[in-house]
Every structure is written in C-alpha cells, then in structure tokens.
C-alpha cells in the first residue's frame, strides 16, 4: 500500500507505506522509517486469548465496538478462524463499513444487534465500561454460562463482573497490551530483544512497587 492509498483511508498521508490491516483500520499504531506502518491491537488480543487457554478457531463470536481497536480485533478474529463473526456498533455506518471491507477480503462478517445469546466468544471493544457509571454495552443476562467474555478495557468492568457471576470465563484487556509488545518490537527491528508478555508483566510489577 502506497501513500495515495493511505490518504484515501486516513485523509492524511502521514506514512509512505502500510500493511493491509492498516488499510482496513485506517491508522497505524507502530511506525518506523521503513518499510511501513502497522497495527497490532488485534494480534495482541488473539494472543492474549490463547495465553488464557482460549483458541478462537471455530468459535461463534460477537464483537461490540468497531473503532480502530475493534476493527483490528475483527480482522484478527477472522484470520484466526472463528466460525462466525458478528459485529455491532452504535454507529451502524461504521459497523456496516467494516463488514463490507472484510467481505471484500473474503473474510465474511455480519452485522447484528448487541445480543450475546448463543455466542461462544463475546468481546467488548467499545469504551463502555471505562467509567463506573457507563451503560452496559449489552444485556449481560443473555450471556451463556459457557461463554468466554473478553473486554479491551484494562480493569475489571461491570460486564466482566456480571459475566463471571454467570459462570463465564472472563478476560480483561491488560494482557492484550502485553502481547502487543513483541510484535511492535519486531516491526521496529528490535526482535532480538526480550519483549515477551512475561517481561512486560515483570516490568509493570516492578514499576508499581
């Protein structure tokens, strides 16, 4: 992807090249002088699922929130082999646009209501839950007891508390950030250094002392 392609997506040609995923999301998270920008939120999310013993392959997944992070996660879930992917956003034009872009890449995704009933994996990629008085991103009473419920927010949200009370397996966004570091380091040419999730957790723990 060249600068002209980036301009079509971001309206600001700020990098000379980008990966396919940046073209879908519309912005990079890791930029270097060469060869291109990239975004690793989705990779970090899926790797964090796997670190918790959850392989999304074959799962029926619902994703709520299709901003930059949500779009990256949608792409990564499609790449990981979920059996079905439904996306929802209060801005229906945004979720419809994401579905169209992924379908053009032969990664079918459907839009639908934020109803978690019947899904194996339920993901909140919206900002709802960052504040204690935020509304719920979905009706948690519809979540199945065997579902995995994940949130990109880095603390335990009301959604995760309610899901845990129903017997669900819950995963917050802290590990997603940890698992991005190695991919970002590799993109920047620092792959020979230790940027593993375990190292990230150790450094963070030491900084809190």
C-alpha positions in Angstrom: 0.0 0.0 0.0 1.4 3.4 -1.0 0.9 6.9 0.3 -2.0 7.6 -2.0 -3.8 4.6 -0.6 -3.2 5.8 2.9 -4.6 9.2 2.0 -7.8 7.5 0.8 -8.3 5.9 4.2 -7.0 8.4 6.7 -7.2 11.7 4.6 -3.7 12.4 6.0 -0.8 10.9 4.0 1.5 10.6 7.1 3.3 7.4 6.2 4.8 6.1 3.0 3.6 2.6 3.3 1.2 0.4 5.4 0.2 -3.2 5.9 -3.1 -4.5 4.6 -4.6 -4.2 8.1 -3.7 -0.5 8.4 -5.6 0.0 5.2 -8.7 -1.6 6.7 -8.4 0.1 10.1 -7.4 3.5 8.8 -4.5 4.2 11.1 -1.2 2.6 12.2 -0.1 2.1 15.8 3.5 1.4 15.1 5.5 3.5 12.6 9.1 3.3 11.6 11.2 4.9 8.9 10.9 1.7 6.8 9.2 -0.1 5.4 5.6 0.6 6.6 3.2 1.3 9.5 1.3 -1.5 11.2 -1.3 -2.0 13.9 -1.1 -4.9 16.4 -4.1 -4.5 18.7 -5.9 -7.5 17.1 -2.8 -9.7 17.2 -2.3 -8.8 20.9 -5.9 -9.6 21.6 -5.9 -13.0 20.0 -2.5 -13.9 21.6 -3.9 -12.9 24.9 -6.9 -15.2 24.4 -4.6 -18.1 23.6 -2.4 -17.3 26.7 -5.6 -17.8 28.7 -6.2 -21.2 27.0 -8.8 -19.9 24.6 -8.4 -20.7 20.9 -11.0 -18.7 18.9 -10.8 -21.1 16.0 -14.3 -22.5 15.4 -16.0 -20.2 17.8 -19.1 -18.2 17.1 -18.0 -14.6 18.1 -19.8 -11.3 18.8 -17.7 -8.1 18.7 -19.2 -4.9 20.0 -17.4 -1.7 19.0 -15.8 -1.2 15.6 -13.5 1.8 16.1 -9.8 1.3 15.4 -9.2 -1.3 18.1 -12.4 -3.1 17.3 -11.7 -3.2 13.6 -8.2 -4.7 14.3 -9.7 -7.3 16.5 -12.4 -8.2 14.0 -9.7 -8.8 11.4 -7.6 -10.9 13.8 -10.6 -13.0 14.8 -11.5 -13.6 11.2 -7.8 -14.6 10.5 -7.8 -16.9 13.5 -10.6 -19.0 12.1 -13.8 -18.1 14.0 -16.7 -20.0 12.6 -18.9 -16.9 12.6 -18.2 -13.2 13.4 -21.0 -10.7 14.1 -20.1 -7.1 14.8 -22.2 -4.3 16.3 -21.6 -0.6 16.7 -24.0 2.2 17.8 -22.8 3.9 14.6 -24.3 1.4 12.2 -22.5 3.0 9.2 -19.2 2.1 10.8 -20.1 -1.5 11.5 -21.6 -1.9 8.0 -18.4 -0.4 6.5 -16.2 -2.9 8.5 -18.4 -5.8 7.3 -18.0 -4.7 3.7 -14.2 -4.3 3.9 -13.7 -7.7 5.5 -16.1 -9.3 3.0 -14.0 -7.8 0.2 -11.1 -9.6 1.6 -13.1 -12.9 1.7 -13.4 -12.8 5.4 -17.2 -12.7 5.8 -18.6 -10.9 8.8 -22.2 -10.0 9.6 -23.7 -7.1 11.5 -26.3 -7.5 14.1 -27.8 -6.4 17.4 -25.6 -6.5 20.6 -27.3 -9.6 21.8 -24.8 -12.1 23.3 -27.2 -15.1 23.4 -25.8 -18.1 21.6 -22.2 -16.9 21.2 -19.1 -18.8 22.3 -17.0 -15.6 22.5 -18.3 -12.2 23.4 -15.9 -9.2 23.0 -16.4 -5.6 24.2 -14.1 -3.4 22.1 -16.1 -0.2 22.9 -15.2 2.3 25.5 -18.3 1.4 27.6 -17.1 0.3 31.0 -14.2 2.7 31.4 -16.3 4.7 33.8 -18.3 3.2 36.7 -21.5 4.9 35.6 -21.2 3.8 31.9 -24.2 1.9 30.5 -23.7 -1.8 29.7 -22.6 -2.5 26.1 -25.0 -5.4 26.0 -27.6 -7.2 28.1 -25.4 -9.4 30.2 -28.3 -11.6 31.3 -28.3 -13.1 27.8 -24.7 -14.3 28.0 -24.5 -18.1 28.1 -22.8 -19.6 31.1 -20.2 -21.4 28.9 -19.2 -18.3 27.0 -15.8 -16.6 27.1 -16.3 -12.8 27.7 -13.4 -10.5 26.9 -13.0 -6.7 27.3 -10.4 -4.5 25.9 -10.6 -2.2 29.0 -7.6 -2.8 31.3 -9.6 -3.2 34.5 -12.4 -5.5 35.6 -15.6 -3.9 34.2 -19.2 -4.4 35.3 -19.6 -6.5 32.2 -16.9 -8.9 33.3 -18.2 -9.0 36.9 -21.7 -9.9 35.7 -20.3 -12.5 33.2 -18.2 -14.1 36.0 -21.2 -14.3 38.2 -22.9 -16.3 35.4 -20.0 -18.7 35.4 -18.3 -17.4 32.3 -14.6 -17.2 31.7 -13.6 -13.6 31.7 -10.5 -11.8 30.3 -9.7 -8.1 30.6 -7.5 -6.0 28.3 -4.3 -5.9 30.3 -2.8 -9.0 28.7 -3.7 -7.7 25.2 -1.3 -4.8 25.7 1.4 -7.1 27.0 1.2 -9.4 23.9 1.5 -6.4 21.5 5.0 -5.5 22.6 6.9 -8.3 20.9 5.1 -7.7 17.6 5.7 -4.0 17.8 9.4 -4.6 18.6 9.8 -7.0 15.7 8.2 -4.4 13.4 10.7 -1.8 14.6 13.7 -4.1 14.1 14.1 -4.9 17.8 13.1 -8.5 17.6 16.4 -9.8 19.1 15.4 -8.2 22.4 13.1 -9.7 25.0 9.7 -8.0 24.7 7.7 -11.1 25.8 4.4 -10.7 27.7 6.1 -12.2 30.8 8.8 -9.5 30.6 6.2 -6.8 30.2 4.3 -8.0 33.3 7.5 -8.2 35.3 8.5 -4.6 34.4 5.0 -3.3 35.1 5.0 -5.0 38.5 8.4 -3.5 39.4 7.2 -0.1 38.4 4.3 -0.3 40.8 6.5 -1.0 43.8 
